[in-house]
Amino acid sequence: MQIRSIMCCCGGGVGSSFIVQLNVEEILRKHGITGVGVDHVSVSEISMHRVDLFVVGSDLTAFLADKPRVITLDNIMSKPELEEKLLAAFAAAEAE
């Protein structure tokens, strides 16, 4: 299944999730990945959204336990960690 939508999540849905969204968009551009919508929300709003991939900090992993595709970041400000895990998620999706 292709990844066409990504939701970045944090506790409040404002600060860190927005920064992660900007980082995801930057990484997608860097690697020429197009046609993917990226947005951000608070974990309390997750159930209202159906997306292909969620990105969340490790402190909030439990909120996404029932979601099929989740990237868990140990350091939400680490672009190298995000890039590595994001590219791995796209590679896994291509292999399905």
N, C-alpha and C positions, 0 to 999 in steps of 0.2 A: 504494500500500500504506500503510495507516495505521500510525502509530507507537503501539504498545501497551506496549512495554517498552524501557527505557533502562538501559544499564550504564555507570557511571562507572569509569574505570580509572586506576590509578597504579602506580608501581613496586612498592610493598609491599601495596597493597590496604587500607590502614588509614587513614592520615591525610588526605592531600589528596583521595583519591577519595571519602571520606566527606563531606568539606566540599563538594565539587562536587555530590554527591548531594543534600545538604540545600539547596544553591542551586538545583538543578534543580527540586526539589519546591516550593520557594518561588515560582519563576517560573511553574511550571505552575498553582499556586493563584492567583497574581496575575492570570493570563490566563484563568482558568476552564476550564482543560484538565483533564479528568477521565478516569479509566479507563486511566491509564498507570502501570505499575509501574516503580519506579526502585530500582536497587541499585548496589553498588560491589564491585570485585574488584581483584586485582593483575593485571598484564599476563600473568603466567604462567598465570593461570586463565581467560583469555579464551576459549580453544578449548572449554572445558567449558560455555559458555553460548551459547544461541541467542537473540538479542535483535534488535529492530528498529533500534536506534540506539546507537552507542558514543560516549562523550565521553572525550577523552584530551588530555593536554598535548602540545604540539608535539614535545617531546623523545622521546615514545613512539609517534609516528605510524607508524613502520616496523612496529611489532608488529601493526598493524591493516590492513596494506596489502591483504589479501584480503577485507576486510569491505566490504559494499556501502554502508553508511551510517555515516559517522564525522564527528563534530564535533571539530575540532582547535583547541585553545585556545592562543593565544600566551601568555596570562597566566591560569592556572587560578583565580586569586583574583578575576578581574575579572567581577563580575556583569553589567555592561553588555555585555561581549563575549559572555558565555554566553547572555544573554537574546536578543541579536541573532541569534546563530547557531542557537539552539534554535528560535526562532520561524521562521527561514528554513527549517530542516529540516522543521518541521511544514507550512509552506506548500508546500514542494516535494513532500512526501508526499501532500498533498491534491490536488495537480495531476496526480499520476500516474494 
